Amino acid sequence: MSYTGFAYHYDKMMADVDYHYWLHHVEKNVKVGSRVLDVGCGTGTLSLALVEAGYEVTGLDLSEDMLVVASEKARASGVSVDFIHRDMRELSGLSGFDCVLIAVDSLNYLETEEDVRCTLAGCYAALNEGGVLIFDVHTPEKMTEVFRDYLFVENDDELTYIWHVEAGDVPLSIVHELTIFARKGDGSYLRTVEYHHQRTYEFEVYEGWLMGIGFEVVLIEGDDERELFVARKVD
């Protein structure tokens, strides 16, 4: 999974994402002033929104390029966020958080069941007692129906990208192929191609993993394309 080219165009390509959806659920479940770990923070849009809403935020992402963009945005906004370059499967040493957030289907980038369980267990360990884990995932129906033979093209004077999705090698998995043409200063275009793998599971599987780790599942809600989980750390 590489974001070398994608990171610098991510905000434009994801302009339609409603980040208030996740912000709403944090505000609903976690009091203002609490410490939030934003896992898979990407370019930091949600991290910055959480800080502006009154939370103390640490952003974590696997992509150094994403974190460069996030840090630049934070400086430009005069916002203080501690950004960490780390794999979400390796949360050891992080603790004292009142909320761990994994938004915008970031958990779906983990390709094995063991990776998902390891990440959820790491979230549990990073939380204070009574702390809340909030994450969302693609539904099975989205993987098999919405993304089936999916092709999307966007074009303007500065950026053209072709987004094609194919089924993956294992059930409920997909491969995103992103071909990006970015206009350079001399008028020519730089072409990059990236592949991103995602996988999901039935919601009962996620629920079972959470309960097995020690979480109390507080909420499962969603629609045909997205399921959101809210789980609380209990003894």
DARA-V720032 format. One line per field, one symbol per residue. ss: DSSP state (H for helix, E for strand, C for the rest). psi: psi as a letter, one per 20 degrees, with the letter a starting at -180 (. if undefined). A space follows every 50 residues. Layout:
ss: ???
psi: ???
//
This chain:
ss: CCCCCHHHCHHHHCCCCCCHHHHHHHHHHCCCCCEEEEECCCCCHHHHHH HHCCCEEEEEECCHHHHHHHHHHHHHHCCCCEEEECCCCCCCCCCCEEEE EECCCHHHHCCCHHHHHHHHHHHHHHEEEEEEEEEEEECHHHHHHHCCCE EEEEECCCEEEEEEEEECCCCCEEEEEEEEEEECCCCCEEEEEEEEEEEC CCHHHHHHHHHHHCEEEEEEEECCCEEEEEEEECC
psi: opkgghhijghghkhipnihghgghghhipqpirpponplicjjghghhg ghijqoppppqhohgghggggghgghikqopoppoqpiimjqiprjqipp pnrlkhhiipiqghggggghhhgghiqrpirppprqqqqhhghhggjpkp pppppahhppqpoppqqaiqqkqrppooopopprhjirpppqpqpppqqr rqhhgggggghhhjqpohpoqabihpppppqppr.
//
